[in-house]
Amino acid sequence: MNEKKIKAVVIGGSAGSFSVVIKILKALPKNYKIPIILSMHRLKHVRKGFLEALKLKSNINIVEPDDKEKIRPGVAYVAPANYHMFIELGNTIALSTEDMVNYSRPSIDLTLESAGYVYKDKLVGIILSGANRDGAFGMKKIKDYGGRTIIQKPSDCKVETMPRAAQSVTEIDEVLDTQGIIDMLLKLNK
């Protein structure tokens, strides 16, 4: 895969993924060019603290997007608590409060599937630690659309259910530990 043509990175995570996301965001340089789309399970009624904690450690701009917000290079977009986050043609974000999927809102599957449809082979999808199967179907869709699929190495996860679920439904291109994911993301920026 020609690394220079990657247009976005989408990351899904749940239980045990917050510390990994912090390490990733801390490692990315201020001039990171590729948008990062984060769909993470979080407490739906807690509106403060999550985004602020990510911002404290990150070198790149992190936002909870508004509906129809344009995706810009070098920004990390975090699905707001209790909203599904879709990527739309035209490089925009759509937010929804439709029914939960896999007992979750945001649904990692919905974010990954929509990003796969929009970016096709110009997308990298990553599944991190988590305690349910959310994200497995989305990774399959990314693979079906020609994107690159990566999971956090199960032995590196606090909870390995999500990466293993993704492995069970589709061929995964790479299985990487946290540092391997960081190294790959840094390489994409060159």
Protein Blocks (a to p, Z undefined) as FASTA:
>chain_A
ZZklpcbdcddddehilmmmmmmmmmpcfklmbdcdddddddfklmghjlmmmmmmpcbd
cddddehiacdehiacdddehiacdddehiiacddfbdceehiacdfklmmmmmmmmnmm
mbccdddddfbfehjlmmmmmmmnopacddddfklpmblklmmmmmmmoccfbdcdfklm
mmmmmmmmZZ
